[in-house]
Amino acid sequence: MIQRPYAFIAIILLFQAVFSCAVQRELNLPNKTGARSIAVRSAGQGDSVRYQRRALHYFIDGVISEMTGDALEAAIYYEAARRFDTTSETIHASLAATYADIGELDKSETALRSLITRNPRNADMLETLGDVYLQKREYIRAIEVWESASVIDPGRLVTRYKLIALYELQGKWEEMARHYEIILKEHQDQIMASVKLGALYLKLKDYSRAIDVYRKALQYDPNNLYILEALASSYLIKQDYAQSLKVFEEILSLKPDDRLVHHRIASLALQLGDYEKSLRHYRIIENESRNQHDVQRGIGFALYQLKRASESVPFFEKAAQLNERDVLSLTLLAAILQDKKEFERSDMYFEKALRIEPENDMILNNYSYSLAERGVQLEKALKMIKRVMTRSPDNSHYLDTYGWVLYRLGQYEQALYYIRKSYEIDSTSWEVTLHMGEAHEKLNNPGKALYYYERAHAQNGSNEAIKQKIETLRKDRRNDE
């Protein structure tokens, strides 16, 4: 059995009784203008009142039908009510809503348009008409009437959010942003609107405005982790690593045990060259991240930059094991092991790296230089550095390597030509300066050789080999005199 809304019906019946009394008073106006004129006016007014009373009765029946769940019957009653009162906004609105409920969307639209024609600035009816268009999937028309409603009543939050949803469906990010901006201008505490607007600015690559939105939102909720993380990510996308790090450290104060935040801080500190901080945060998550490639490589790189190369080896090896295509770890392993004179392992890692990236100029250069330093496989070294030189003929590092390979092959004049070109581009490298001296010495230019040895020693005073060369050359020159 359907439960009748008796309390609601009682209110309607009370309203009907009051309305009837008002009609009765209208019908009993005193005779002030003569019998005929009164009779005529009374007859006209009586018809109008009778029509209004019938409209009200049908309207009440429609409300009762709607309350009891019979929308189709309610529509019939509302339609009857409209025939007796064509000016009532309430009747038209109820009829339109009921038609929409039963799927008669065209009839709903007609009823609403009739209302709007009489009152074009009725924002409520415009919004309802937009809802009908939405059901009909006429999105452009829905947008048009909702935009009109929002101009008439700028404070309609629900209307703006409906517009935002449709603009998102169409991929119109700028229009979405425009409405979020209007919302936040009047309702700055709308945190979710700030989040969405910031995300839109990021999509539009307007990073500064995204950051500004998130900063303002934090004024109302300074410990909102969602906003803080969005702000940190915005700085990261903008490549403002220092500010991103600062915000992630704020987040860490709120979530001190969050390993992902420790990871972010470690990575950013590494990027910024704060290797101690980076290593400290990597160590916190190390035990839980033994099978996480970037953490293992991050620890290795921090140790390497802190001049703890030997300690970095197992971390780079683990990283290369977890990601067999990790060229950076392979290259650094090759360099570290070369310095440790573990040439067999060093060459193995160079070869692995080249199998992954056979035309990587840096790897080809470093491997070629390593072979030249040892004076082994010089033809192989020459072929590798020649491939590099075809792509980068003016790179100081590559010119020096090419010259040094030629030097090892005994082609001293050619060697000096390329080493000099390297030196002219960058005279700050002690190794290139030393190579200038050695090439001149082989070409029997002791004065020039001594000049470059002394400059190399000034650039690297701790290198005993350079000091020994200077002493030997000076001694030989004294003997010659």
Secondary structure, DSSP 8 states (H G I E B T S, - for coil): -----HHHHHHHHHHHHHHHHHHHHHHT----S-HHHHHHHHHHHHHHHHHHHHHHHHHHHHHHHHHTT-HHHHHHHHHHHHHH-TT-HHHHHHHHHHHHHTT-HHHHHHHHHHHHHH-TT-HHHHHHHHHHHHHTT-HHHHHHHHHHHHHHSTT-HHHHHHHHHHHHHHT-HHHHHHHHHHHHHH-TT-HHHHHHHHHHHHHTT-HHHHHHHHHHHHHH-TT-HHHHHHHHHHHHHTT-HHHHHHHHHHHHHH-TT-HHHHHHHHHHHHHHT-HHHHHHHHHHHTGGGTT-HHHHHHHHHHHHHTT-HHHHHHHHHHHHHH-TT-HHHHHHHHHHHHHTT-HHHHHHHHHHHHHH-TT-HHHHHHHHHHHHHHT-SHHHHHHHHHHHHHH-TT-HHHHHHHHHHHHHTT-HHHHHHHHHHHHHH----HHHHHHHHHHHHHTT-HHHHHHHHHHHHHH-TT-HHHHHHHHHHHHHHHHH-
